Amino acid sequence: MNADDRARRFGVEEEFLVIDRRTRATAASSRTILDHARQELGDRVGGEITKIQVESRTTPCTTTAELTGQLLENRATLAAKAAEAGLGIIASGTPVLDTPIPSPITEGPRQDRGNATFRGLHHELDLCALHVHVELPDREQAVLMSNHLRPHLPTLIALAANSPFWRELDTGYDSWRTLMWNRWPVAGPPPYFNSAAHYDELVATLLEAEALVDDGTIFWDVRPSARLPTLEVRATDVPITAEESAALAALVRALVVSLLPAVEGGDPGPELRPELMRLAYWRAARDGLAGSGIDVRTGRPVLAADLARRLLETARPGLEEHGDLGRVTDWLGRLTEHGNGATRQRRAARDGRLTDVVDHLMEQTAPVPQGSKTQ
């Protein structure tokens, strides 16, 4: 048996905003891109809840190199098809320039139920995240793994923070998407669960209370997939580059692998105080990697760099097992040197011109050969 045979498979979903290349504002033209991109990528691309978003998906992968290849191919195809129509795609957790409110929602019975249920929350849905699926077919283990991952979610948010701007304003936050998303009734850090039965009982209560449209609107930042034998971690903004998304996914898989022995041994995980989780989320979303984050066990400020080092040490066994330690360590080093996505977005705003930020994001998300661009 070789290393690939022992690897725990994982996959990624990335959400992107569709941009008009002339104005650099969002464009409700996702259908134009998808009709052509599906001819090459099939089910690896699809629509989102709004018409100004597209999504790409990988198949289950065993190595981070394989995952990176699919992410690069997905982004390149979407960007090329967009450019042919005078459009672009950007990897940003929120729109940089002004965008329609209400968001242009796609049509369908499920969307109608969502509009009726969530009302004004559906007015600002143009938010883009990264979802990492890690193979974990035992549902009991998946639910308990959620407890073990909760302490690390704020640090993941800080590492991948990539949404400083909102409707032409600098929010002062590194991840404004985190603040926007946590307004939903079933979003943010998941509750502490004693078992899969406890999880199912709470979901049934939420459905009865009409806080959910269906199990697809469970928006907690960690959840067992309703349709796949995976645990889904969906806490972070979509990173600017495919390589960053791959490194983040490798880190998440490694966390699951490293924490699994404790889960298999019956350890239910730390029962953290909800108010400290909320505080740590807020601080991570505001400051990213600058200054201090919050130790969720004590509530005390800790340098963000130290929290990142703790996270790396927790994930080290899984990173070494899958040959990803060097890749993830290099990525964390680049974040230290160049900043997270939010820092780089702000740096791209030369003389305050936010159109430069959009241009930077289009180029970094998926460079398009010059001859393919349509102005």
Secondary structure by P-SEA (a helix, b strand, c coil): cccccccccccbbbbbbbbccccccccccaaaaaaaaaacccccccccccccbbbbbbcccccaaaaaaaaaaaaaaaaaaaaaacccccccccccccccccccccccaaaaaaaaacccccccccbbbbbbbcccccaaaaaaaaaaaccaaaaaaaaacccccccccccccccaaaaaaacccccccccccccaaaaaaaaaaaaaaccccccccccccccccccccbbbbccccccccaaaaaaaaaaaaaaaaaaaaaaaaccccccccaaaaaaaaaaaaacccccbbbcccccccccaaaaaaaaaaaaaaaaaaaccaaaaaaaaaaaaacccaaaaaaaacccccaaaaaaaaaaaacccccccccc
